[in-house]
Amino acid sequence: MKDILLELLIIVCPKGKGEKILSALKPYVNFTSLTHGKGTASSEIIAALGLGEPEKDMIFTFCERKNVDAIYEILQKSFKKATDGIIAMTIPVSAVGGNLTLQVLLGNTKDLM
């Protein structure tokens, strides 16, 4: 398990697109949370970033670092229009609270039951 590098993937997208994005990324992500939010950016920032409406879906999920390029490629190819207003980022996870937590974040829960 020491060779597994974990990333927190955060995606902000227009309201209603979160489920479609999660469906496309399902083979690569685990322990997913989809929430709704409302942006507070000024109209100038919204226009510059092509974000459109302030209502957003926010996705928080975990993935293995080796899958990050494939995830970004799916996002780019499947949701490539500038008007899609999708922002995605990953944050390295440097430690988790033990092997059980790591297994849950990797989606290996069937082996834990």
ZIKAJO-V882611 format. One record per run of one state. SS is the DSSP state (helix for helix, strand for strand, loop for the rest). FROM is the first residue (numbers start at 1). TO is the last residue. Records with the same first field share a line. If there is no record, write none. Layout:
BEGIN
SS->FROM-TO ; FROM-TO
END
This chain:
BEGIN
loop->1-5 ; 15-17 ; 26-28 ; 39-42 ; 50-54 ; 79-81 ; 85-86 ; 94-98 ; 106-108 ; 112-113
strand->6-14 ; 29-38 ; 55-64 ; 87-93
helix->18-25 ; 43-49 ; 65-78 ; 82-84 ; 99-105 ; 109-111
END
